[in-house]
Amino acid sequence: PAKVYANEGIAQVVFLQGDEMCEQSYKDRGGKYQGQVGITLPKILK
């Protein structure tokens, strides 16, 4: 078991490999973290 306290981040990352091409890539979507290098804090905290 793990303790998670208020205002403490938690995340789960899952990588899946698809067998078909995607309809819209992350590059096409142009997300807010696109092209950043290194550790980037969430923009909501800035």
mmJSON file of the N, C-alpha and C atoms, coordinates in Angstrom:
{"data_MODEL":{"atom_site":{
"group_PDB":["ATOM","ATOM","ATOM","ATOM","ATOM","ATOM","ATOM","ATOM","ATOM","ATOM","ATOM","ATOM","ATOM","ATOM","ATOM","ATOM","ATOM","ATOM","ATOM","ATOM","ATOM","ATOM","ATOM","ATOM","ATOM","ATOM","ATOM","ATOM","ATOM","ATOM","ATOM","ATOM","ATOM","ATOM","ATOM","ATOM","ATOM","ATOM","ATOM","ATOM","ATOM","ATOM","ATOM","ATOM","ATOM","ATOM","ATOM","ATOM","ATOM","ATOM","ATOM","ATOM","ATOM","ATOM","ATOM","ATOM","ATOM","ATOM","ATOM","ATOM","ATOM","ATOM","ATOM","ATOM","ATOM","ATOM","ATOM","ATOM","ATOM","ATOM","ATOM","ATOM","ATOM","ATOM","ATOM","ATOM","ATOM","ATOM","ATOM","ATOM","ATOM","ATOM","ATOM","ATOM","ATOM","ATOM","ATOM","ATOM","ATOM","ATOM","ATOM","ATOM","ATOM","ATOM","ATOM","ATOM","ATOM","ATOM","ATOM","ATOM","ATOM","ATOM","ATOM","ATOM","ATOM","ATOM","ATOM","ATOM","ATOM","ATOM","ATOM","ATOM","ATOM","ATOM","ATOM","ATOM","ATOM","ATOM","ATOM","ATOM","ATOM","ATOM","ATOM","ATOM","ATOM","ATOM","ATOM","ATOM","ATOM","ATOM","ATOM","ATOM","ATOM","ATOM","ATOM","ATOM","ATOM","ATOM"],
"id":[1,2,3,4,5,6,7,8,9,10,11,12,13,14,15,16,17,18,19,20,21,22,23,24,25,26,27,28,29,30,31,32,33,34,35,36,37,38,39,40,41,42,43,44,45,46,47,48,49,50,51,52,53,54,55,56,57,58,59,60,61,62,63,64,65,66,67,68,69,70,71,72,73,74,75,76,77,78,79,80,81,82,83,84,85,86,87,88,89,90,91,92,93,94,95,96,97,98,99,100,101,102,103,104,105,106,107,108,109,110,111,112,113,114,115,116,117,118,119,120,121,122,123,124,125,126,127,128,129,130,131,132,133,134,135,136,137,138],
"type_symbol":["N","C","C","N","C","C","N","C","C","N","C","C","N","C","C","N","C","C","N","C","C","N","C","C","N","C","C","N","C","C","N","C","C","N","C","C","N","C","C","N","C","C","N","C","C","N","C","C","N","C","C","N","C","C","N","C","C","N","C","C","N","C","C","N","C","C","N","C","C","N","C","C","N","C","C","N","C","C","N","C","C","N","C","C","N","C","C","N","C","C","N","C","C","N","C","C","N","C","C","N","C","C","N","C","C","N","C","C","N","C","C","N","C","C","N","C","C","N","C","C","N","C","C","N","C","C","N","C","C","N","C","C","N","C","C","N","C","C"],
"label_atom_id":["N","CA","C","N","CA","C","N","CA","C","N","CA","C","N","CA","C","N","CA","C","N","CA","C","N","CA","C","N","CA","C","N","CA","C","N","CA","C","N","CA","C","N","CA","C","N","CA","C","N","CA","C","N","CA","C","N","CA","C","N","CA","C","N","CA","C","N","CA","C","N","CA","C","N","CA","C","N","CA","C","N","CA","C","N","CA","C","N","CA","C","N","CA","C","N","CA","C","N","CA","C","N","CA","C","N","CA","C","N","CA","C","N","CA","C","N","CA","C","N","CA","C","N","CA","C","N","CA","C","N","CA","C","N","CA","C","N","CA","C","N","CA","C","N","CA","C","N","CA","C","N","CA","C","N","CA","C","N","CA","C"],
"label_alt_id":[null,null,null,null,null,null,null,null,null,null,null,null,null,null,null,null,null,null,null,null,null,null,null,null,null,null,null,null,null,null,null,null,null,null,null,null,null,null,null,null,null,null,null,null,null,null,null,null,null,null,null,null,null,null,null,null,null,null,null,null,null,null,null,null,null,null,null,null,null,null,null,null,null,null,null,null,null,null,null,null,null,null,null,null,null,null,null,null,null,null,null,null,null,null,null,null,null,null,null,null,null,null,null,null,null,null,null,null,null,null,null,null,null,null,null,null,null,null,null,null,null,null,null,null,null,null,null,null,null,null,null,null,null,null,null,null,null,null],
"label_comp_id":["PRO","PRO","PRO","ALA","ALA","ALA","LYS","LYS","LYS","VAL","VAL","VAL","TYR","TYR","TYR","ALA","ALA","ALA","ASN","ASN","ASN","GLU","GLU","GLU","GLY","GLY","GLY","ILE","ILE","ILE","ALA","ALA","ALA","GLN","GLN","GLN","VAL","VAL","VAL","VAL","VAL","VAL","PHE","PHE","PHE","LEU","LEU","LEU","GLN","GLN","GLN","GLY","GLY","GLY","ASP","ASP","ASP","GLU","GLU","GLU","MET","MET","MET","CYS","CYS","CYS","GLU","GLU","GLU","GLN","GLN","GLN","SER","SER","SER","TYR","TYR","TYR","LYS","LYS","LYS","ASP","ASP","ASP","ARG","ARG","ARG","GLY","GLY","GLY","GLY","GLY","GLY","LYS","LYS","LYS","TYR","TYR","TYR","GLN","GLN","GLN","GLY","GLY","GLY","GLN","GLN","GLN","VAL","VAL","VAL","GLY","GLY","GLY","ILE","ILE","ILE","THR","THR","THR","LEU","LEU","LEU","PRO","PRO","PRO","LYS","LYS","LYS","ILE","ILE","ILE","LEU","LEU","LEU","LYS","LYS","LYS"],
"label_asym_id":["A","A","A","A","A","A","A","A","A","A","A","A","A","A","A","A","A","A","A","A","A","A","A","A","A","A","A","A","A","A","A","A","A","A","A","A","A","A","A","A","A","A","A","A","A","A","A","A","A","A","A","A","A","A","A","A","A","A","A","A","A","A","A","A","A","A","A","A","A","A","A","A","A","A","A","A","A","A","A","A","A","A","A","A","A","A","A","A","A","A","A","A","A","A","A","A","A","A","A","A","A","A","A","A","A","A","A","A","A","A","A","A","A","A","A","A","A","A","A","A","A","A","A","A","A","A","A","A","A","A","A","A","A","A","A","A","A","A"],
"label_entity_id":["1","1","1","1","1","1","1","1","1","1","1","1","1","1","1","1","1","1","1","1","1","1","1","1","1","1","1","1","1","1","1","1","1","1","1","1","1","1","1","1","1","1","1","1","1","1","1","1","1","1","1","1","1","1","1","1","1","1","1","1","1","1","1","1","1","1","1","1","1","1","1","1","1","1","1","1","1","1","1","1","1","1","1","1","1","1","1","1","1","1","1","1","1","1","1","1","1","1","1","1","1","1","1","1","1","1","1","1","1","1","1","1","1","1","1","1","1","1","1","1","1","1","1","1","1","1","1","1","1","1","1","1","1","1","1","1","1","1"],
"label_seq_id":[1,1,1,2,2,2,3,3,3,4,4,4,5,5,5,6,6,6,7,7,7,8,8,8,9,9,9,10,10,10,11,11,11,12,12,12,13,13,13,14,14,14,15,15,15,16,16,16,17,17,17,18,18,18,19,19,19,20,20,20,21,21,21,22,22,22,23,23,23,24,24,24,25,25,25,26,26,26,27,27,27,28,28,28,29,29,29,30,30,30,31,31,31,32,32,32,33,33,33,34,34,34,35,35,35,36,36,36,37,37,37,38,38,38,39,39,39,40,40,40,41,41,41,42,42,42,43,43,43,44,44,44,45,45,45,46,46,46],
"pdbx_PDB_ins_code":[null,null,null,null,null,null,null,null,null,null,null,null,null,null,null,null,null,null,null,null,null,null,null,null,null,null,null,null,null,null,null,null,null,null,null,null,null,null,null,null,null,null,null,null,null,null,null,null,null,null,null,null,null,null,null,null,null,null,null,null,null,null,null,null,null,null,null,null,null,null,null,null,null,null,null,null,null,null,null,null,null,null,null,null,null,null,null,null,null,null,null,null,null,null,null,null,null,null,null,null,null,null,null,null,null,null,null,null,null,null,null,null,null,null,null,null,null,null,null,null,null,null,null,null,null,null,null,null,null,null,null,null,null,null,null,null,null,null],
"Cartn_x":[0.826,0.0,0.87,0.32,1.019,0.127,0.735,-0.014,0.081,-1.038,-1.08,-1.735,-1.013,-1.494,-2.032,-2.791,-3.338,-2.21,-2.457,-1.495,-0.242,-0.314,0.812,0.46,1.348,1.069,1.149,0.43,0.466,0.2,0.872,0.698,0.914,0.346,0.56,0.775,1.849,2.164,2.089,1.324,1.167,1.491,2.385,2.732,2.139,1.359,0.751,1.199,1.372,1.726,0.51,0.049,-1.111,-0.717,-1.68,-1.407,-1.963,-2.45,-2.941,-2.363,-2.326,-1.883,-2.954,-2.515,-3.474,-4.125,-5.326,-6.035,-5.444,-4.979,-4.407,-3.223,-2.03,-0.834,-0.704,0.191,0.455,1.061,1.857,2.436,1.335,0.325,-0.794,-1.596,-1.715,-2.494,-1.777,-0.438,0.333,0.062,0.247,-0.043,0.817,0.428,1.111,2.507,2.842,4.176,5.009,4.508,5.174,6.548,7.579,8.916,9.732,9.223,9.978,10.955,12.104,13.153,13.36,13.553,13.818,12.534,12.694,11.548,10.794,9.507,8.666,7.529,7.426,6.34,5.015,3.915,2.608,2.343,1.795,1.552,0.487,-0.347,-1.39,-0.778,0.427,1.087,1.867,2.098,2.912,2.1],
"Cartn_y":[-1.194,0.0,1.258,2.32,3.602,4.683,5.605,6.732,7.9,8.502,9.682,10.789,11.883,12.998,14.109,15.024,16.161,16.974,17.5,18.314,17.551,16.236,15.418,14.754,14.834,14.283,12.768,12.194,10.754,10.527,9.578,9.346,7.881,7.48,6.153,6.335,5.752,5.874,4.489,4.37,3.107,3.338,2.527,2.611,1.405,1.671,0.614,0.76,-0.356,-0.323,-0.752,0.136,-0.167,-0.918,-1.57,-2.29,-1.546,-0.319,0.52,1.921,2.668,4.058,4.883,5.87,6.714,7.704,8.153,9.117,10.514,10.855,12.175,11.991,12.421,12.232,13.335,13.107,14.142,15.374,15.157,16.289,17.136,16.494,17.223,17.992,17.424,18.057,19.259,19.242,20.367,20.65,19.654,19.805,20.853,21.239,22.312,21.917,20.639,20.205,19.774,19.946,19.505,20.158,19.358,19.866,20.278,20.116,20.498,19.389,19.781,18.829,18.867,17.708,17.648,17.653,17.873,17.882,19.196,19.091,20.272,20.205,21.22,21.25,21.494,20.99,21.238,22.731,23.15,24.575,25.116,24.253,24.707,25.204,24.737,25.144,26.441,26.868,28.072,29.322],
"Cartn_z":[0.0,0.0,0.0,-0.526,-0.571,0.017,0.724,1.28,0.312,-0.005,-0.856,-0.054,0.102,0.9,0.005,0.58,-0.161,-0.784,-1.981,-2.736,-3.136,-3.198,-3.604,-4.93,-5.88,-7.204,-7.242,-8.173,-8.403,-9.884,-10.47,-11.906,-12.24,-13.348,-13.893,-15.379,-15.893,-17.313,-17.935,-18.999,-19.697,-21.166,-21.722,-23.135,-23.85,-24.876,-25.674,-27.116,-27.792,-29.205,-30.009,-30.876,-31.706,-32.962,-33.57,-34.813,-36.025,-35.824,-36.917,-36.759,-37.847,-37.79,-37.076,-36.307,-35.602,-36.572,-36.241,-37.081,-36.926,-35.726,-35.467,-34.517,-34.948,-34.132,-33.086,-32.114,-31.117,-31.775,-32.824,-33.557,-34.182,-34.767,-35.375,-34.322,-33.146,-32.079,-31.481,-31.489,-30.967,-29.504,-28.658,-27.233,-26.549,-25.337,-24.617,-24.148,-24.143,-23.745,-24.95,-26.15,-27.373,-27.515,-27.767,-28.052,-26.838,-25.635,-24.451,-24.087,-23.548,-23.197,-21.685,-21.097,-19.661,-18.847,-17.556,-16.65,-16.82,-17.013,-17.193,-16.187,-15.344,-14.368,-15.074,-14.521,-15.128,-15.232,-16.355,-16.573,-15.629,-15.073,-14.158,-12.843,-12.505,-11.268,-11.424,-12.652,-12.884,-12.701],
"occupancy":[1.0,1.0,1.0,1.0,1.0,1.0,1.0,1.0,1.0,1.0,1.0,1.0,1.0,1.0,1.0,1.0,1.0,1.0,1.0,1.0,1.0,1.0,1.0,1.0,1.0,1.0,1.0,1.0,1.0,1.0,1.0,1.0,1.0,1.0,1.0,1.0,1.0,1.0,1.0,1.0,1.0,1.0,1.0,1.0,1.0,1.0,1.0,1.0,1.0,1.0,1.0,1.0,1.0,1.0,1.0,1.0,1.0,1.0,1.0,1.0,1.0,1.0,1.0,1.0,1.0,1.0,1.0,1.0,1.0,1.0,1.0,1.0,1.0,1.0,1.0,1.0,1.0,1.0,1.0,1.0,1.0,1.0,1.0,1.0,1.0,1.0,1.0,1.0,1.0,1.0,1.0,1.0,1.0,1.0,1.0,1.0,1.0,1.0,1.0,1.0,1.0,1.0,1.0,1.0,1.0,1.0,1.0,1.0,1.0,1.0,1.0,1.0,1.0,1.0,1.0,1.0,1.0,1.0,1.0,1.0,1.0,1.0,1.0,1.0,1.0,1.0,1.0,1.0,1.0,1.0,1.0,1.0,1.0,1.0,1.0,1.0,1.0,1.0],
"B_iso_or_equiv":[0.0,0.0,0.0,0.0,0.0,0.0,0.0,0.0,0.0,0.0,0.0,0.0,0.0,0.0,0.0,0.0,0.0,0.0,0.0,0.0,0.0,0.0,0.0,0.0,0.0,0.0,0.0,0.0,0.0,0.0,0.0,0.0,0.0,0.0,0.0,0.0,0.0,0.0,0.0,0.0,0.0,0.0,0.0,0.0,0.0,0.0,0.0,0.0,0.0,0.0,0.0,0.0,0.0,0.0,0.0,0.0,0.0,0.0,0.0,0.0,0.0,0.0,0.0,0.0,0.0,0.0,0.0,0.0,0.0,0.0,0.0,0.0,0.0,0.0,0.0,0.0,0.0,0.0,0.0,0.0,0.0,0.0,0.0,0.0,0.0,0.0,0.0,0.0,0.0,0.0,0.0,0.0,0.0,0.0,0.0,0.0,0.0,0.0,0.0,0.0,0.0,0.0,0.0,0.0,0.0,0.0,0.0,0.0,0.0,0.0,0.0,0.0,0.0,0.0,0.0,0.0,0.0,0.0,0.0,0.0,0.0,0.0,0.0,0.0,0.0,0.0,0.0,0.0,0.0,0.0,0.0,0.0,0.0,0.0,0.0,0.0,0.0,0.0],
"pdbx_formal_charge":[null,null,null,null,null,null,null,null,null,null,null,null,null,null,null,null,null,null,null,null,null,null,null,null,null,null,null,null,null,null,null,null,null,null,null,null,null,null,null,null,null,null,null,null,null,null,null,null,null,null,null,null,null,null,null,null,null,null,null,null,null,null,null,null,null,null,null,null,null,null,null,null,null,null,null,null,null,null,null,null,null,null,null,null,null,null,null,null,null,null,null,null,null,null,null,null,null,null,null,null,null,null,null,null,null,null,null,null,null,null,null,null,null,null,null,null,null,null,null,null,null,null,null,null,null,null,null,null,null,null,null,null,null,null,null,null,null,null],
"auth_seq_id":[1,1,1,2,2,2,3,3,3,4,4,4,5,5,5,6,6,6,7,7,7,8,8,8,9,9,9,10,10,10,11,11,11,12,12,12,13,13,13,14,14,14,15,15,15,16,16,16,17,17,17,18,18,18,19,19,19,20,20,20,21,21,21,22,22,22,23,23,23,24,24,24,25,25,25,26,26,26,27,27,27,28,28,28,29,29,29,30,30,30,31,31,31,32,32,32,33,33,33,34,34,34,35,35,35,36,36,36,37,37,37,38,38,38,39,39,39,40,40,40,41,41,41,42,42,42,43,43,43,44,44,44,45,45,45,46,46,46],
"auth_comp_id":["PRO","PRO","PRO","ALA","ALA","ALA","LYS","LYS","LYS","VAL","VAL","VAL","TYR","TYR","TYR","ALA","ALA","ALA","ASN","ASN","ASN","GLU","GLU","GLU","GLY","GLY","GLY","ILE","ILE","ILE","ALA","ALA","ALA","GLN","GLN","GLN","VAL","VAL","VAL","VAL","VAL","VAL","PHE","PHE","PHE","LEU","LEU","LEU","GLN","GLN","GLN","GLY","GLY","GLY","ASP","ASP","ASP","GLU","GLU","GLU","MET","MET","MET","CYS","CYS","CYS","GLU","GLU","GLU","GLN","GLN","GLN","SER","SER","SER","TYR","TYR","TYR","LYS","LYS","LYS","ASP","ASP","ASP","ARG","ARG","ARG","GLY","GLY","GLY","GLY","GLY","GLY","LYS","LYS","LYS","TYR","TYR","TYR","GLN","GLN","GLN","GLY","GLY","GLY","GLN","GLN","GLN","VAL","VAL","VAL","GLY","GLY","GLY","ILE","ILE","ILE","THR","THR","THR","LEU","LEU","LEU","PRO","PRO","PRO","LYS","LYS","LYS","ILE","ILE","ILE","LEU","LEU","LEU","LYS","LYS","LYS"],
"auth_asym_id":["A","A","A","A","A","A","A","A","A","A","A","A","A","A","A","A","A","A","A","A","A","A","A","A","A","A","A","A","A","A","A","A","A","A","A","A","A","A","A","A","A","A","A","A","A","A","A","A","A","A","A","A","A","A","A","A","A","A","A","A","A","A","A","A","A","A","A","A","A","A","A","A","A","A","A","A","A","A","A","A","A","A","A","A","A","A","A","A","A","A","A","A","A","A","A","A","A","A","A","A","A","A","A","A","A","A","A","A","A","A","A","A","A","A","A","A","A","A","A","A","A","A","A","A","A","A","A","A","A","A","A","A","A","A","A","A","A","A"],
"auth_atom_id":["N","CA","C","N","CA","C","N","CA","C","N","CA","C","N","CA","C","N","CA","C","N","CA","C","N","CA","C","N","CA","C","N","CA","C","N","CA","C","N","CA","C","N","CA","C","N","CA","C","N","CA","C","N","CA","C","N","CA","C","N","CA","C","N","CA","C","N","CA","C","N","CA","C","N","CA","C","N","CA","C","N","CA","C","N","CA","C","N","CA","C","N","CA","C","N","CA","C","N","CA","C","N","CA","C","N","CA","C","N","CA","C","N","CA","C","N","CA","C","N","CA","C","N","CA","C","N","CA","C","N","CA","C","N","CA","C","N","CA","C","N","CA","C","N","CA","C","N","CA","C","N","CA","C","N","CA","C","N","CA","C"],
"pdbx_PDB_model_num":[1,1,1,1,1,1,1,1,1,1,1,1,1,1,1,1,1,1,1,1,1,1,1,1,1,1,1,1,1,1,1,1,1,1,1,1,1,1,1,1,1,1,1,1,1,1,1,1,1,1,1,1,1,1,1,1,1,1,1,1,1,1,1,1,1,1,1,1,1,1,1,1,1,1,1,1,1,1,1,1,1,1,1,1,1,1,1,1,1,1,1,1,1,1,1,1,1,1,1,1,1,1,1,1,1,1,1,1,1,1,1,1,1,1,1,1,1,1,1,1,1,1,1,1,1,1,1,1,1,1,1,1,1,1,1,1,1,1]
}}}
